[in-house]
Amino acid sequence: MNQNAVLTIFVAITAVAFCLQLILLYLLYKAIEKSSARMESVANRMEERATPVLATAQAILEEAQPRIGEITGNLAEASAILRAQVAGVAEATGEIMGRARMQAARLDHMITSTTDKISETTDFLQEKVISPIRRVQAIVSAVKVGVGFLRHTRARKRGPQLATAEDEEMFI
């Protein structure tokens, strides 16, 4: 094959490819044009439907604006009153807690004082009353034992019969 023939075939293929590209670009243009027309139509319909809704929303906002301002003012006022009330409650609670602490301290002091006095009284009774009574009781017991021992010793010396009689007299 000749170079001219190859070159002619190549030019013919390129021309066919170029024509195909031109057809594809034209079809693409038509599809985009059709799509654009549809999008424009949809946008127009949306605008027609949205315009009354937006107008109504704006009218509602314009009508509600004074009410919203009033509501905001009322909320601010209620918030200030609530803060003042909370501050008063906090102050009263603090005062109550202070008084409760003071009463608790007084009660603690009173209980401590009473406990100390009871302890002092117990020590006093132990030292001044119970110890001497125990001493006297010990002396009385010692005297009883001594007397019993002396009687028993005398009874042995006199005889067993006398001791029994004396024991019976003591028993009665």
C-alpha positions in Angstrom: 0.0 0.0 0.0 0.9 3.3 -0.8 1.4 6.1 1.6 -1.1 8.3 -0.1 -3.7 5.6 0.2 -3.0 5.2 3.9 -3.1 8.9 4.4 -6.4 9.2 2.5 -8.0 6.4 4.6 -6.7 8.1 7.8 -8.2 11.5 6.6 -11.5 9.8 5.8 -11.7 8.1 9.2 -10.9 11.4 10.9 -13.6 13.2 8.9 -16.1 10.5 9.9 -15.1 10.8 13.6 -15.3 14.5 13.4 -18.8 14.3 11.9 -19.9 11.8 14.7 -18.5 14.2 17.3 -20.5 17.1 15.7 -23.7 15.1 15.8 -23.1 14.1 19.4 -22.5 17.7 20.4 -25.6 18.8 18.6 -27.7 16.1 20.4 -26.1 17.1 23.7 -27.0 20.8 23.0 -30.6 19.8 22.3 -30.9 17.7 25.5 -29.4 20.6 27.6 -31.8 23.0 26.0 -34.8 20.8 26.7 -33.6 20.3 30.3 -33.1 24.0 30.8 -36.6 24.7 29.6 -38.0 22.1 32.0 -36.0 23.6 34.9 -37.2 27.0 34.0 -40.7 25.8 34.0 -40.3 24.1 37.4 -38.6 27.2 38.8 -41.5 29.4 37.6 -44.1 27.0 39.1 -42.2 26.9 42.4 -42.0 30.7 42.4 -45.7 31.0 41.7 -46.5 28.6 44.6 -43.9 30.0 47.0 -44.8 33.7 46.5 -48.2 33.5 48.4 -46.6 31.3 51.1 -43.8 33.8 51.6 -46.2 36.7 51.6 -48.3 35.0 54.2 -45.3 34.2 56.3 -44.1 37.8 56.1 -47.5 39.1 57.1 -47.6 36.7 60.1 -44.2 37.8 61.2 -45.1 41.5 60.9 -48.3 40.9 62.9 -46.5 38.8 65.5 -43.5 41.1 65.9 -45.1 43.3 68.5 -46.4 40.2 70.4 -42.9 38.7 70.2 -41.5 41.9 71.7 -44.1 41.8 74.4 -43.4 38.2 75.2 -39.7 38.8 75.3 -40.3 41.7 77.7 -42.5 39.6 79.9 -39.9 36.8 79.9 -37.2 39.3 81.0 -39.4 40.7 83.7 -40.4 37.2 85.0 -36.7 36.2 84.9 -35.8 39.2 87.0 -38.6 38.5 89.5 -37.6 34.9 89.7 -33.9 35.9 90.3 -35.1 38.2 93.1 -37.2 35.4 94.7 -34.4 32.9 94.4 -32.0 35.4 96.1 -34.6 35.9 98.9 -35.0 32.1 99.3 -31.2 31.7 99.4 -30.9 34.4 102.0 -33.6 32.9 104.1 -32.1 29.4 103.8 -28.7 30.8 104.8 -30.3 32.5 107.9 -32.1 29.3 108.8 -28.9 27.3 108.4 -27.1 29.7 110.6 -29.7 29.5 113.3 -29.8 25.7 113.1 -26.0 25.6 113.5 -26.2 28.0 116.5 -28.9 25.8 118.1 -26.9 22.7 117.4 -23.9 24.3 119.1 -26.0 25.3 122.1 -27.4 21.8 122.3 -23.9 20.3 122.1 -22.7 22.6 124.8 -25.7 21.7 127.0 -25.2 18.0 126.5 -21.5 18.3 127.2 -22.2 20.3 130.3 -24.8 17.8 131.5 -22.5 14.9 130.9 -19.7 16.7 132.8 -22.0 17.4 135.7 -23.2 13.8 135.8 -19.6 12.6 135.7 -18.7 15.0 138.5 -21.7 13.9 140.6 -20.9 10.3 140.1 -17.3 10.9 141.1 -18.5 12.9 144.2 -20.9 10.1 145.2 -18.3 7.5 144.6 -15.7 9.4 146.7 -17.9 10.8 149.5 -20.7 8.3 149.9 -20.1 4.9 148.4 -16.4 4.6 149.4 -17.2 5.4 153.1 -20.2 3.0 153.0 -18.0 0.3 151.7 -15.4 1.0 154.4 -18.1 0.8 157.1 -19.5 -2.3 155.5 -16.1 -3.9 155.5 -15.6 -2.9 159.2 -19.0 -4.3 160.1 -18.2 -7.6 158.2 -14.8 -7.8 160.0 -16.5 -7.3 163.4 -19.2 -9.9 162.6 -16.5 -12.4 161.6 -14.5 -11.5 164.8 -17.5 -11.9 167.0 -18.5 -15.1 165.3 -14.9 -16.4 165.7 -14.9 -15.5 169.4 -18.3 -17.2 170.0 -17.2 -20.2 168.2 -14.0 -20.4 170.2 -15.8 -20.0 173.5 -18.3 -22.6 172.5 -15.6 -25.1 171.9 -14.2 -24.4 175.3 -17.6 -24.8 177.1 -18.7 -27.8 175.2 -20.5 -28.8 172.1 -24.0 -28.6 173.6 -23.7 -25.0 174.6 -22.4 -23.9 171.3 -25.4 -25.5 169.6 -27.8 -23.7 172.0 -26.1 -20.4 171.4 -26.2 -20.9 167.7 -30.0 -21.7 167.9 -30.5 -18.5 169.9 -28.8 -16.4 167.3 -30.8 -18.1 164.6 -34.1 -17.3 166.2 
